[in-house]
Structures are given as structure tokens and as C-alpha cells.
Amino acid sequence: MAANLKFLIALAALIWIGLGPMAFSASAESVEVARKCDALTAKAYPPQVIGNPAAGSAYGTGLTEHAYYQKCVANGGRIGAPAPKKKN
């Protein structure tokens, strides 16, 4: 019984140590930047079928969209024009 209790306490402590810092890492500024970058990515890479994200992008692939979004977030929401668009 004591071994099970020690195990559960150790497990809870490890989870708390691992997940604790993540709960307080988001800030209002990062949320605003994420929303702005999401809107810019949607504008740069519009969907093929409106309202159906599974249909894919009219331009580029999911990897190019993700790279564009990550670059936008890294620059704090300030990003230049996307790569030239190719129609398949």
C-alpha cells in the first residue's frame, strides 16, 4: 500500500513539474500574434473549397502554409508577401 502511494505521489509530481510551466506560458501578445498570423495565412493560402479545410489549399501545400505561419509568428506578426502562387 505504501509503495503504491509513493508511486502515485512521484507520478503526480513528475506530471506537475512537466506541465506546470506550460500553463502560464501563454500571453495576450502571443495570442494576438497567433490570430493575426492565422488570418494572414488564410489570406495568402485560401482554401480550395470554402468551409472545407480537408479540401486543401488552392495554392501551395500544408507544409508551405505551416512554414509561412511559423515565419509570421517568429517575426511577431510582421511578414512580407508569400512565395509566388502556382496553380496546379
Gaussian input, Z-matrix of N, CA and C with variables (Angstrom, degrees):
# hf/3-21g

backbone

0 1
 N
 C     1     B1
 C     2     B2     1     A1
 N     3     B3     2     A2     1     D1
 C     4     B4     3     A3     2     D2
 C     5     B5     4     A4     3     D3
 N     6     B6     5     A5     4     D4
 C     7     B7     6     A6     5     D5
 C     8     B8     7     A7     6     D6
 N     9     B9     8     A8     7     D7
 C    10    B10     9     A9     8     D8
 C    11    B11    10    A10     9     D9
 N    12    B12    11    A11    10    D10
 C    13    B13    12    A12    11    D11
 C    14    B14    13    A13    12    D12
 N    15    B15    14    A14    13    D13
 C    16    B16    15    A15    14    D14
 C    17    B17    16    A16    15    D15
 N    18    B18    17    A17    16    D16
 C    19    B19    18    A18    17    D17
 C    20    B20    19    A19    18    D18
 N    21    B21    20    A20    19    D19
 C    22    B22    21    A21    20    D20
 C    23    B23    22    A22    21    D21
 N    24    B24    23    A23    22    D22
 C    25    B25    24    A24    23    D23
 C    26    B26    25    A25    24    D24
 N    27    B27    26    A26    25    D25
 C    28    B28    27    A27    26    D26
 C    29    B29    28    A28    27    D27
 N    30    B30    29    A29    28    D28
 C    31    B31    30    A30    29    D29
 C    32    B32    31    A31    30    D30
 N    33    B33    32    A32    31    D31
 C    34    B34    33    A33    32    D32
 C    35    B35    34    A34    33    D33
 N    36    B36    35    A35    34    D34
 C    37    B37    36    A36    35    D35
 C    38    B38    37    A37    36    D36
 N    39    B39    38    A38    37    D37
 C    40    B40    39    A39    38    D38
 C    41    B41    40    A40    39    D39
 N    42    B42    41    A41    40    D40
 C    43    B43    42    A42    41    D41
 C    44    B44    43    A43    42    D42
 N    45    B45    44    A44    43    D43
 C    46    B46    45    A45    44    D44
 C    47    B47    46    A46    45    D45
 N    48    B48    47    A47    46    D46
 C    49    B49    48    A48    47    D47
 C    50    B50    49    A49    48    D48
 N    51    B51    50    A50    49    D49
 C    52    B52    51    A51    50    D50
 C    53    B53    52    A52    51    D51
 N    54    B54    53    A53    52    D52
 C    55    B55    54    A54    53    D53
 C    56    B56    55    A55    54    D54
 N    57    B57    56    A56    55    D55
 C    58    B58    57    A57    56    D56
 C    59    B59    58    A58    57    D57
 N    60    B60    59    A59    58    D58
 C    61    B61    60    A60    59    D59
 C    62    B62    61    A61    60    D60
 N    63    B63    62    A62    61    D61
 C    64    B64    63    A63    62    D62
 C    65    B65    64    A64    63    D63
 N    66    B66    65    A65    64    D64
 C    67    B67    66    A66    65    D65
 C    68    B68    67    A67    66    D66
 N    69    B69    68    A68    67    D67
 C    70    B70    69    A69    68    D68
 C    71    B71    70    A70    69    D69
 N    72    B72    71    A71    70    D70
 C    73    B73    72    A72    71    D71
 C    74    B74    73    A73    72    D72
 N    75    B75    74    A74    73    D73
 C    76    B76    75    A75    74    D74
 C    77    B77    76    A76    75    D75
 N    78    B78    77    A77    76    D76
 C    79    B79    78    A78    77    D77
 C    80    B80    79    A79    78    D78
 N    81    B81    80    A80    79    D79
 C    82    B82    81    A81    80    D80
 C    83    B83    82    A82    81    D81
 N    84    B84    83    A83    82    D82
 C    85    B85    84    A84    83    D83
 C    86    B86    85    A85    84    D84
 N    87    B87    86    A86    85    D85
 C    88    B88    87    A87    86    D86
 C    89    B89    88    A88    87    D87
 N    90    B90    89    A89    88    D88
 C    91    B91    90    A90    89    D89
 C    92    B92    91    A91    90    D90
 N    93    B93    92    A92    91    D91
 C    94    B94    93    A93    92    D92
 C    95    B95    94    A94    93    D93
 N    96    B96    95    A95    94    D94
 C    97    B97    96    A96    95    D95
 C    98    B98    97    A97    96    D96
 N    99    B99    98    A98    97    D97
 C   100   B100    99    A99    98    D98
 C   101   B101   100   A100    99    D99
 N   102   B102   101   A101   100   D100
 C   103   B103   102   A102   101   D101
 C   104   B104   103   A103   102   D102
 N   105   B105   104   A104   103   D103
 C   106   B106   105   A105   104   D104
 C   107   B107   106   A106   105   D105
 N   108   B108   107   A107   106   D106
 C   109   B109   108   A108   107   D107
 C   110   B110   109   A109   108   D108
 N   111   B111   110   A110   109   D109
 C   112   B112   111   A111   110   D110
 C   113   B113   112   A112   111   D111
 N   114   B114   113   A113   112   D112
 C   115   B115   114   A114   113   D113
 C   116   B116   115   A115   114   D114
 N   117   B117   116   A116   115   D115
 C   118   B118   117   A117   116   D116
 C   119   B119   118   A118   117   D117
 N   120   B120   119   A119   118   D118
 C   121   B121   120   A120   119   D119
 C   122   B122   121   A121   120   D120
 N   123   B123   122   A122   121   D121
 C   124   B124   123   A123   122   D122
 C   125   B125   124   A124   123   D123
 N   126   B126   125   A125   124   D124
 C   127   B127   126   A126   125   D125
 C   128   B128   127   A127   126   D126
 N   129   B129   128   A128   127   D127
 C   130   B130   129   A129   128   D128
 C   131   B131   130   A130   129   D129
 N   132   B132   131   A131   130   D130
 C   133   B133   132   A132   131   D131
 C   134   B134   133   A133   132   D132
 N   135   B135   134   A134   133   D133
 C   136   B136   135   A135   134   D134
 C   137   B137   136   A136   135   D135
 N   138   B138   137   A137   136   D136
 C   139   B139   138   A138   137   D137
 C   140   B140   139   A139   138   D138
 N   141   B141   140   A140   139   D139
 C   142   B142   141   A141   140   D140
 C   143   B143   142   A142   141   D141
 N   144   B144   143   A143   142   D142
 C   145   B145   144   A144   143   D143
 C   146   B146   145   A145   144   D144
 N   147   B147   146   A146   145   D145
 C   148   B148   147   A147   146   D146
 C   149   B149   148   A148   147   D147
 N   150   B150   149   A149   148   D148
 C   151   B151   150   A150   149   D149
 C   152   B152   151   A151   150   D150
 N   153   B153   152   A152   151   D151
 C   154   B154   153   A153   152   D152
 C   155   B155   154   A154   153   D153
 N   156   B156   155   A155   154   D154
 C   157   B157   156   A156   155   D155
 C   158   B158   157   A157   156   D156
 N   159   B159   158   A158   157   D157
 C   160   B160   159   A159   158   D158
 C   161   B161   160   A160   159   D159
 N   162   B162   161   A161   160   D160
 C   163   B163   162   A162   161   D161
 C   164   B164   163   A163   162   D162
 N   165   B165   164   A164   163   D163
 C   166   B166   165   A165   164   D164
 C   167   B167   166   A166   165   D165
 N   168   B168   167   A167   166   D166
 C   169   B169   168   A168   167   D167
 C   170   B170   169   A169   168   D168
 N   171   B171   170   A170   169   D169
 C   172   B172   171   A171   170   D170
 C   173   B173   172   A172   171   D171
 N   174   B174   173   A173   172   D172
 C   175   B175   174   A174   173   D173
 C   176   B176   175   A175   174   D174
 N   177   B177   176   A176   175   D175
 C   178   B178   177   A177   176   D176
 C   179   B179   178   A178   177   D177
 N   180   B180   179   A179   178   D178
 C   181   B181   180   A180   179   D179
 C   182   B182   181   A181   180   D180
 N   183   B183   182   A182   181   D181
 C   184   B184   183   A183   182   D182
 C   185   B185   184   A184   183   D183
 N   186   B186   185   A185   184   D184
 C   187   B187   186   A186   185   D185
 C   188   B188   187   A187   186   D186
 N   189   B189   188   A188   187   D187
 C   190   B190   189   A189   188   D188
 C   191   B191   190   A190   189   D189
 N   192   B192   191   A191   190   D190
 C   193   B193   192   A192   191   D191
 C   194   B194   193   A193   192   D192
 N   195   B195   194   A194   193   D193
 C   196   B196   195   A195   194   D194
 C   197   B197   196   A196   195   D195
 N   198   B198   197   A197   196   D196
 C   199   B199   198   A198   197   D197
 C   200   B200   199   A199   198   D198
 N   201   B201   200   A200   199   D199
 C   202   B202   201   A201   200   D200
 C   203   B203   202   A202   201   D201
 N   204   B204   203   A203   202   D202
 C   205   B205   204   A204   203   D203
 C   206   B206   205   A205   204   D204
 N   207   B207   206   A206   205   D205
 C   208   B208   207   A207   206   D206
 C   209   B209   208   A208   207   D207
 N   210   B210   209   A209   208   D208
 C   211   B211   210   A210   209   D209
 C   212   B212   211   A211   210   D210
 N   213   B213   212   A212   211   D211
 C   214   B214   213   A213   212   D212
 C   215   B215   214   A214   213   D213
 N   216   B216   215   A215   214   D214
 C   217   B217   216   A216   215   D215
 C   218   B218   217   A217   216   D216
 N   219   B219   218   A218   217   D217
 C   220   B220   219   A219   218   D218
 C   221   B221   220   A220   219   D219
 N   222   B222   221   A221   220   D220
 C   223   B223   222   A222   221   D221
 C   224   B224   223   A223   222   D222
 N   225   B225   224   A224   223   D223
 C   226   B226   225   A225   224   D224
 C   227   B227   226   A226   225   D225
 N   228   B228   227   A227   226   D226
 C   229   B229   228   A228   227   D227
 C   230   B230   229   A229   228   D228
 N   231   B231   230   A230   229   D229
 C   232   B232   231   A231   230   D230
 C   233   B233   232   A232   231   D231
 N   234   B234   233   A233   232   D232
 C   235   B235   234   A234   233   D233
 C   236   B236   235   A235   234   D234
 N   237   B237   236   A236   235   D235
 C   238   B238   237   A237   236   D236
 C   239   B239   238   A238   237   D237
 N   240   B240   239   A239   238   D238
 C   241   B241   240   A240   239   D239
 C   242   B242   241   A241   240   D240
 N   243   B243   242   A242   241   D241
 C   244   B244   243   A243   242   D242
 C   245   B245   244   A244   243   D243
 N   246   B246   245   A245   244   D244
 C   247   B247   246   A246   245   D245
 C   248   B248   247   A247   246   D246
 N   249   B249   248   A248   247   D247
 C   250   B250   249   A249   248   D248
 C   251   B251   250   A250   249   D249
 N   252   B252   251   A251   250   D250
 C   253   B253   252   A252   251   D251
 C   254   B254   253   A253   252   D252
 N   255   B255   254   A254   253   D253
 C   256   B256   255   A255   254   D254
 C   257   B257   256   A256   255   D255
 N   258   B258   257   A257   256   D256
 C   259   B259   258   A258   257   D257
 C   260   B260   259   A259   258   D258
 N   261   B261   260   A260   259   D259
 C   262   B262   261   A261   260   D260
 C   263   B263   262   A262   261   D261

   B1=1.4398
   B2=1.5233
   B3=1.3231
   B4=1.4657
   B5=1.5195
   B6=1.3316
   B7=1.4644
   B8=1.5246
   B9=1.3399
   B10=1.4609
   B11=1.5218
   B12=1.3154
   B13=1.4527
   B14=1.5214
   B15=1.3247
   B16=1.4690
   B17=1.5260
   B18=1.3191
   B19=1.4590
   B20=1.5276
   B21=1.3192
   B22=1.4683
   B23=1.5212
   B24=1.3191
   B25=1.4702
   B26=1.5228
   B27=1.3203
   B28=1.4657
   B29=1.5211
   B30=1.3181
   B31=1.4504
   B32=1.5244
   B33=1.3129
   B34=1.4646
   B35=1.5219
   B36=1.3234
   B37=1.4626
   B38=1.5248
   B39=1.3202
   B40=1.4605
   B41=1.5319
   B42=1.3021
   B43=1.4620
   B44=1.5190
   B45=1.3234
   B46=1.4665
   B47=1.5246
   B48=1.3233
   B49=1.4670
   B50=1.5294
   B51=1.3056
   B52=1.4558
   B53=1.5072
   B54=1.3159
   B55=1.4603
   B56=1.5245
   B57=1.2953
   B58=1.4596
   B59=1.5109
   B60=1.3304
   B61=1.4648
   B62=1.5189
   B63=1.3286
   B64=1.4554
   B65=1.5212
   B66=1.2976
   B67=1.4609
   B68=1.5128
   B69=1.3207
   B70=1.4567
   B71=1.5227
   B72=1.3287
   B73=1.4511
   B74=1.5333
   B75=1.3180
   B76=1.4574
   B77=1.5198
   B78=1.3208
   B79=1.4561
   B80=1.5227
   B81=1.3131
   B82=1.4667
   B83=1.5244
   B84=1.3173
   B85=1.4620
   B86=1.5260
   B87=1.3207
   B88=1.4605
   B89=1.5315
   B90=1.3108
   B91=1.4664
   B92=1.5222
   B93=1.3203
   B94=1.4687
   B95=1.5207
   B96=1.3295
   B97=1.4617
   B98=1.5220
   B99=1.3253
   B100=1.4655
   B101=1.5241
   B102=1.3057
   B103=1.4764
   B104=1.5230
   B105=1.3383
   B106=1.4618
   B107=1.5281
   B108=1.3352
   B109=1.4652
   B110=1.5215
   B111=1.3177
   B112=1.4619
   B113=1.5269
   B114=1.3295
   B115=1.4602
   B116=1.5296
   B117=1.3289
   B118=1.4669
   B119=1.5282
   B120=1.3277
   B121=1.4580
   B122=1.5252
   B123=1.3146
   B124=1.4681
   B125=1.5238
   B126=1.3253
   B127=1.4664
   B128=1.5297
   B129=1.3339
   B130=1.4585
   B131=1.5264
   B132=1.3182
   B133=1.4615
   B134=1.5218
   B135=1.3312
   B136=1.4683
   B137=1.5312
   B138=1.3358
   B139=1.4703
   B140=1.5234
   B141=1.3331
   B142=1.4650
   B143=1.5178
   B144=1.3220
   B145=1.4608
   B146=1.5224
   B147=1.3156
   B148=1.4526
   B149=1.5296
   B150=1.3302
   B151=1.4521
   B152=1.5210
   B153=1.3325
   B154=1.4592
   B155=1.5255
   B156=1.3332
   B157=1.4583
   B158=1.5224
   B159=1.3170
   B160=1.4572
   B161=1.5217
   B162=1.3348
   B163=1.4571
   B164=1.5201
   B165=1.3243
   B166=1.4578
   B167=1.5084
   B168=1.3104
   B169=1.4535
   B170=1.5233
   B171=1.3223
   B172=1.4555
   B173=1.5172
   B174=1.3195
   B175=1.4615
   B176=1.5237
   B177=1.3092
   B178=1.4521
   B179=1.5125
   B180=1.3287
   B181=1.4576
   B182=1.5187
   B183=1.3007
   B184=1.4578
   B185=1.5165
   B186=1.3363
   B187=1.4587
   B188=1.5147
   B189=1.3378
   B190=1.4628
   B191=1.5223
   B192=1.3175
   B193=1.4640
   B194=1.5152
   B195=1.3368
   B196=1.4596
   B197=1.5258
   B198=1.3165
   B199=1.4641
   B200=1.5259
   B201=1.3336
   B202=1.4620
   B203=1.5279
   B204=1.3188
   B205=1.4676
   B206=1.5252
   B207=1.3397
   B208=1.4663
   B209=1.5275
   B210=1.3240
   B211=1.4669
   B212=1.5227
   B213=1.3189
   B214=1.4624
   B215=1.5208
   B216=1.3231
   B217=1.4604
   B218=1.5245
   B219=1.3300
   B220=1.4651
   B221=1.5222
   B222=1.3389
   B223=1.4590
   B224=1.5275
   B225=1.2946
   B226=1.4542
   B227=1.5131
   B228=1.3258
   B229=1.4648
   B230=1.5141
   B231=1.3165
   B232=1.4659
   B233=1.5242
   B234=1.3257
   B235=1.4659
   B236=1.5127
   B237=1.3193
   B238=1.4576
   B239=1.5162
   B240=1.2960
   B241=1.4607
   B242=1.5248
   B243=1.3221
   B244=1.4665
   B245=1.5239
   B246=1.3046
   B247=1.4687
   B248=1.5339
   B249=1.3302
   B250=1.4686
   B251=1.5199
   B252=1.3085
   B253=1.4623
   B254=1.5226
   B255=1.3188
   B256=1.4502
   B257=1.5084
   B258=1.2748
   B259=1.4601
   B260=1.5232
   B261=1.3278
   B262=1.4675
   B263=1.4908
   A1=111.05
   A2=116.35
   A3=120.19
   A4=110.78
   A5=117.47
   A6=120.85
   A7=110.35
   A8=116.93
   A9=120.21
   A10=111.48
   A11=117.04
   A12=121.32
   A13=110.61
   A14=117.40
   A15=121.31
   A16=110.55
   A17=116.18
   A18=120.33
   A19=110.91
   A20=116.87
   A21=120.72
   A22=111.45
   A23=117.73
   A24=120.75
   A25=109.88
   A26=117.88
   A27=121.33
   A28=110.82
   A29=117.34
   A30=121.20
   A31=111.01
   A32=117.00
   A33=120.82
   A34=110.86
   A35=117.64
   A36=121.44
   A37=110.61
   A38=117.57
   A39=120.52
   A40=111.47
   A41=116.77
   A42=120.50
   A43=110.10
   A44=116.67
   A45=120.65
   A46=110.48
   A47=117.54
   A48=121.35
   A49=110.09
   A50=117.38
   A51=120.79
   A52=114.26
   A53=117.49
   A54=121.03
   A55=113.85
   A56=118.21
   A57=121.43
   A58=114.79
   A59=119.61
   A60=119.99
   A61=114.02
   A62=118.02
   A63=119.99
   A64=112.15
   A65=118.24
   A66=121.21
   A67=111.87
   A68=117.59
   A69=120.49
   A70=112.76
   A71=118.94
   A72=121.01
   A73=113.55
   A74=119.40
   A75=121.44
   A76=110.42
   A77=114.67
   A78=119.30
   A79=108.94
   A80=115.62
   A81=119.85
   A82=110.10
   A83=116.92
   A84=120.03
   A85=111.15
   A86=117.54
   A87=119.81
   A88=111.01
   A89=117.23
   A90=120.46
   A91=109.97
   A92=117.08
   A93=120.80
   A94=110.96
   A95=116.88
   A96=120.82
   A97=109.99
   A98=117.31
   A99=120.98
   A100=111.00
   A101=117.18
   A102=120.06
   A103=110.92
   A104=116.50
   A105=120.53
   A106=110.08
   A107=116.56
   A108=120.34
   A109=111.40
   A110=117.75
   A111=121.02
   A112=110.26
   A113=116.11
   A114=120.13
   A115=110.99
   A116=117.05
   A117=120.23
   A118=111.35
   A119=116.97
   A120=120.91
   A121=110.59
   A122=116.91
   A123=120.48
   A124=110.93
   A125=116.99
   A126=120.72
   A127=110.59
   A128=116.85
   A129=120.69
   A130=112.28
   A131=116.99
   A132=122.32
   A133=109.32
   A134=117.92
   A135=120.26
   A136=111.28
   A137=116.54
   A138=119.40
   A139=111.58
   A140=116.14
   A141=120.61
   A142=110.61
   A143=115.90
   A144=121.64
   A145=106.60
   A146=116.47
   A147=120.77
   A148=109.84
   A149=116.21
   A150=121.44
   A151=114.81
   A152=117.45
   A153=120.48
   A154=109.09
   A155=118.42
   A156=119.98
   A157=113.32
   A158=118.18
   A159=120.94
   A160=112.22
   A161=117.84
   A162=120.99
   A163=111.87
   A164=117.67
   A165=120.59
   A166=112.13
   A167=114.24
   A168=121.72
   A169=110.30
   A170=115.97
   A171=120.29
   A172=110.53
   A173=117.16
   A174=122.88
   A175=108.48
   A176=116.61
   A177=120.15
   A178=112.95
   A179=113.94
   A180=120.88
   A181=108.76
   A182=116.20
   A183=120.11
   A184=111.94
   A185=116.81
   A186=120.19
   A187=111.45
   A188=117.78
   A189=119.59
   A190=110.68
   A191=116.71
   A192=119.82
   A193=110.81
   A194=115.87
   A195=120.53
   A196=110.82
   A197=117.53
   A198=121.14
   A199=110.29
   A200=117.19
   A201=121.84
   A202=110.11
   A203=116.66
   A204=121.71
   A205=110.70
   A206=117.04
   A207=120.80
   A208=111.11
   A209=117.04
   A210=120.90
   A211=110.23
   A212=116.56
   A213=121.48
   A214=110.74
   A215=117.58
   A216=121.66
   A217=110.06
   A218=117.25
   A219=120.95
   A220=111.72
   A221=117.13
   A222=121.41
   A223=112.33
   A224=117.72
   A225=121.51
   A226=114.67
   A227=117.41
   A228=121.09
   A229=113.71
   A230=116.83
   A231=121.03
   A232=107.76
   A233=116.08
   A234=120.71
   A235=108.89
   A236=115.26
   A237=120.41
   A238=111.06
   A239=114.62
   A240=120.81
   A241=109.87
   A242=117.66
   A243=119.66
   A244=110.65
   A245=115.64
   A246=121.69
   A247=108.98
   A248=116.66
   A249=118.72
   A250=111.28
   A251=115.96
   A252=121.31
   A253=110.16
   A254=115.70
   A255=121.93
   A256=108.98
   A257=116.73
   A258=121.63
   A259=107.61
   A260=116.87
   A261=120.23
   A262=111.44
   D1=-44.26
   D2=-179.57
   D3=-66.57
   D4=-34.82
   D5=179.34
   D6=-66.45
   D7=-40.19
   D8=177.62
   D9=-64.76
   D10=-39.32
   D11=179.51
   D12=-66.05
   D13=-43.58
   D14=177.94
   D15=-62.96
   D16=-40.52
   D17=178.88
   D18=-62.91
   D19=-45.58
   D20=-179.77
   D21=-65.08
   D22=-39.01
   D23=177.85
   D24=-65.89
   D25=-42.91
   D26=178.75
   D27=-64.15
   D28=-41.09
   D29=178.63
   D30=-64.29
   D31=-44.64
   D32=178.55
   D33=-62.67
   D34=-39.39
   D35=179.22
   D36=-64.99
   D37=-42.20
   D38=178.85
   D39=-64.22
   D40=-41.88
   D41=177.95
   D42=-64.09
   D43=-42.90
   D44=-179.48
   D45=-64.22
   D46=-41.82
   D47=179.59
   D48=-66.73
   D49=-39.90
   D50=-178.23
   D51=-73.49
   D52=-40.38
   D53=-175.32
   D54=-97.39
   D55=-15.40
   D56=-177.67
   D57=-56.16
   D58=-51.63
   D59=-178.66
   D60=-64.62
   D61=-26.16
   D62=-179.50
   D63=-69.54
   D64=-27.06
   D65=-176.94
   D66=-69.12
   D67=-25.37
   D68=-175.54
   D69=-112.18
   D70=10.45
   D71=-174.60
   D72=-83.59
   D73=-23.75
   D74=-178.19
   D75=-77.02
   D76=138.87
   D77=176.58
   D78=-126.09
   D79=166.09
   D80=-179.29
   D81=-63.07
   D82=-35.98
   D83=-179.37
   D84=-64.93
   D85=-42.98
   D86=-178.68
   D87=-68.11
   D88=-32.49
   D89=176.76
   D90=-66.96
   D91=-42.73
   D92=178.43
   D93=-63.84
   D94=-41.51
   D95=178.87
   D96=-64.45
   D97=-42.17
   D98=179.42
   D99=-62.62
   D100=-42.95
   D101=179.11
   D102=-64.91
   D103=-42.79
   D104=180.00
   D105=-63.53
   D106=-44.36
   D107=-179.69
   D108=-67.40
   D109=-34.46
   D110=176.68
   D111=-63.34
   D112=-42.92
   D113=178.99
   D114=-66.57
   D115=-41.51
   D116=179.18
   D117=-65.69
   D118=-37.91
   D119=178.45
   D120=-66.91
   D121=-41.40
   D122=178.31
   D123=-64.89
   D124=-33.82
   D125=178.89
   D126=-73.54
   D127=-39.42
   D128=-178.68
   D129=-74.36
   D130=-33.82
   D131=-177.90
   D132=-126.51
   D133=77.94
   D134=-178.21
   D135=-68.53
   D136=152.26
   D137=179.97
   D138=-72.41
   D139=154.24
   D140=176.93
   D141=-67.44
   D142=-42.77
   D143=179.74
   D144=-119.55
   D145=118.17
   D146=-178.09
   D147=-60.65
   D148=130.34
   D149=178.12
   D150=84.79
   D151=0.15
   D152=179.53
   D153=-125.14
   D154=90.98
   D155=-178.51
   D156=-65.51
   D157=-19.91
   D158=179.48
   D159=-73.85
   D160=-15.90
   D161=-179.51
   D162=-73.29
   D163=-18.08
   D164=179.10
   D165=93.37
   D166=-179.03
   D167=-176.86
   D168=-94.04
   D169=148.41
   D170=176.65
   D171=-69.82
   D172=-28.57
   D173=-179.61
   D174=-129.88
   D175=135.47
   D176=175.97
   D177=77.11
   D178=-171.89
   D179=179.23
   D180=-122.79
   D181=177.98
   D182=177.08
   D183=-61.21
   D184=-32.00
   D185=179.24
   D186=-67.72
   D187=-40.95
   D188=179.19
   D189=-68.75
   D190=-37.13
   D191=176.81
   D192=-63.32
   D193=-44.75
   D194=-178.87
   D195=-64.60
   D196=-41.38
   D197=178.88
   D198=-64.11
   D199=-39.87
   D200=178.36
   D201=-63.71
   D202=-44.20
   D203=179.52
   D204=-63.28
   D205=-46.06
   D206=-179.45
   D207=-63.15
   D208=-38.89
   D209=178.20
   D210=-65.46
   D211=-39.63
   D212=178.28
   D213=-63.18
   D214=-46.20
   D215=-179.91
   D216=-64.43
   D217=-40.96
   D218=179.69
   D219=-63.54
   D220=-30.73
   D221=179.85
   D222=-92.64
   D223=10.48
   D224=177.28
   D225=70.85
   D226=28.08
   D227=177.65
   D228=93.07
   D229=0.38
   D230=177.77
   D231=-105.84
   D232=116.73
   D233=-176.60
   D234=-143.94
   D235=148.10
   D236=177.43
   D237=-80.65
   D238=-165.85
   D239=179.95
   D240=-69.43
   D241=148.11
   D242=178.36
   D243=-72.07
   D244=173.26
   D245=178.03
   D246=-60.57
   D247=156.62
   D248=178.87
   D249=-55.19
   D250=140.91
   D251=-177.04
   D252=-88.40
   D253=134.36
   D254=176.98
   D255=-115.35
   D256=134.79
   D257=176.52
   D258=-92.88
   D259=127.33
   D260=-178.98
   D261=-77.29

